[in-house]
Amino acid sequence: MDDDRNGWALPENESARFAYENGDFVWGSKVENLRPHLLAAPLAEAFDRGELDMLDVVVRADVTPIRGAAAMGVFCREVPDTDADFQWNEFVVRDGYAAIRIADTDGRLDVLATSDEVDLPDGERSTVEAACRDDDRGHGQLWLTVNDAFILHATHDEPLGNGAAGLQAYDGPASASPERFVIRWHDFGVFQPAD
């Protein structure tokens, strides 16, 4: 995350600021309910060319919440949707909350599992890791860990197909925090899980 050689950043606008600072990719919200959802350009381009099989992956990112009440995390299997442009499996956390959900570009959420057993205070770096796999019966198996501690598991009977992975966040309303979020991403990786 030293610079934008991987094509993450968006130009600053009236809603958000995305910048590289001291080896981190910093996201800053300027409005309530901002929902950045970003793919690294080389990953997206290789996937679009049909060069990547990302059905069974582990997605990992190190992140530090600085302020606000954002839920932040990773996603996998972004695929075209029948009633929105795209849908994906998402794994999001904030202090006191974690969820595995199916989300789409129109903002619809199908919550598969939640927990309030998450300690993610501002200013502390954490590792968020998600596994997206299909079992022998064709069911999607989704796991979320934070700092190597198991948080959630969900099974999806109609798993999403082969799709790309990336980073995302959701800013909360003013009632959740009067401050808009600032978060710092330190690194990001996608791995094939060991069998």
Summary of the structure (lengths in Angstrom):
residues: 195
radius of gyration: 15.8
end to end distance: 29.3
largest distance: 47.0
contacts: 629
relative contact order: 0.27
helix: 4%
strand: 51%
